[in-house]
Amino acid sequence: MRRTRGAVAVLAGLLLALLPAAGPAWAHKGKLKLEVAGDGATGITVQARHADGHQLDTLVRLVLTATAEGGRAVGPVQLEPAGEGQGFYASGPILAPGEWRVTVRAPAPYTSEVTVGVRAEAAQSAPAQVSAAKPDAALRTTSSSWLWPVVLGVLAVLAIVAGVWSTVRRRNDRENTGNP
């Protein structure tokens, strides 16, 4: 009887330990939460998560289509994973400036689809070049900023060499005079 209770306790403990770890895996079946937005220019970004809020840990082949007034259409375009992290996707510059209706779909086994309105705008030009006086000042500041660590390093090396040198001299003096 005592063995049976011990075996049941061990099995119950194992079940309690394994169920929380398996729970999120079971919950991930089904829909994705897709957050679709413009990238500030003529591209689209998507953040994909599981519907339960957990981070997406596998690559999903998201497909984008977009329509605008006047019959303009883009897609279907397969979105590529972006470098921002897991679950982030980006289209790159694919839209012309204007108002667009963008739809992003996730393939089976996910049944997710999101449609949002996005305003695409022409990419901004690079900022004007800084005058010649400012880069020189920045260069002077940068060139002097590395000077202090180098000076401190040289002083530290000189202090170590001086300490070693005095120790060696004392030892040689003792050996030459015969004093212990």
N, C-alpha and C positions, 0 to 999 in steps of 0.2 A: 504494500500500500504506500509505503514511504517512497519507494522508487517511482511509482506512478505519479505521485504528486510532484516529485522533482522533475520528471520528464515533461509533464504538462507545464510546469513553470518555465522550463527552458524553452519549450516550443512557443509559449505565449510571449516570452521575452523576444525571441527571434522575430515573430510576427510583428510585434510592436516596433522593433528596430527597422524592419524592412518595409513596412507599409508606408511610412512617411516618405521614404526615398522613391518608392514606386508611384506614389500619388501624382506628382507633377507629370510623369511620363504618360499616365493614363489621361490626365486632363488636357494634354496638348492636342489630342485628336480633334479635328474639326476646324473651326474658324480661326482666322488671324485678325488681329487688329491692325489696320493699315492707316497710317497718318501720312497724307499726301499734301505737299505744298510746293510752291514755286521756289526756285533757288535764288531769286532776286534778279535774275536775268531771263534767259530763254530756256531754262532747263527745269526739270522736276526732281524733287527728292522724296523719298519714301522711307518711313521708319516702320518696320514690320515687327510685331510682337505676337505672342500667343494671346488668345482672347482672355486668358486668365491672368495676363500681365507678365508672365515669365518671358525672359529674353529668348529670341529666336536663335537656336544653336545649329541650324542646318541651312544650307543654301536652298532658297525657294526661287523658282523661275517666274518672277512677276512680269506681267505683260501690261503695257500702257497703250491706250488709244486716246486721242484728243480730237475734238472738233471745235471749230470757231465759226463765227458768222461768215456768210458768203460761201459756205460749202467747203471751207478749208478743213482738211483732216490730216492727222499724223497717226501712223501706226497701222498695225500693231508693232510695237517695239518691245523687245525683251530688255528689262532693266538689269544693269550690271551692279554687283555689290560695290559699295563705296568704301573708302578707306577710313571712315569715321568709326567703324566698329561693326559688331555683329548685328544683322537686321537692318542695316542702312543701305539704301540703293539710290542711284542717281542716273539720270538719263543723259546728261550732257546737254549742250545747246541744240534743241530740236524744234522749238516753237518760234514762230514769228511774233513780233510784238503785237499785243492785243489781248482781248478776253478769250479764254479757252475753257472748255468743259473737259476735264481730264478724268478718265476712268482707269483704275488699276485693278487687275484681277490676279488672283492666286490660283494656280492649277490644282487639280485633285492631288491629294486627298483633302486639301483645304477648299472651302467653298466661299471664300471671301471676295468681295468686290466693293470698291469705294469710288464714288464720283464726286468731284469737287470743282469749284470754279477757281481758276488761276489767272492772274494778270501777268503776262509775259512782257518784259521791258527790255529795250535794247541795252546791251552791256555798256557799262560806263567806261569812259576812256581812262587811261592811266593818269595819275596826278601830274601836274606840270613839274618840270625839272627844277630842282632847288638851285638857287644862285651859287656861283663858284665860291663865294666867301663862306657859306655855311659848311660845305664839305671840308674845307681846310680847317675850320675850327673844330669840327667833329674829329678830323684826323689827328689834330694836335691833342685833343682830349684823350682819344683812344691810345695814341702812341705813348703818352705819359702815364696812362693807367697801368700799363704792364711794367713800368720802371720800378715801382716800389717793391713788388714781390721779388724781382731780380736782385735788387740791392739787399733786401733782407736775407735772401738765400745766400748771397756771396758773403755777407757778414757772418752768417751761421757757419758756413764752411770754414772761414778764417778762424773763428773761435774754436772749432773742433780741432783744426790743424795745430793751433797754438797750444791747446791742452795736451794733445798727443806729443808734441815736440818737447814741452816742459817735462812730461813724464819720462820720456826717453832720456833726456839730459840728466835728470836726477838719478835714474838707474845707472847710466854710464859713469856718473860721478862717484856713486857708491862702489861700483866695481873697480874703478881706478884707484880709489883711496883705500880700499880693502875694508871699509866699515860695513858692518852688517845692517 
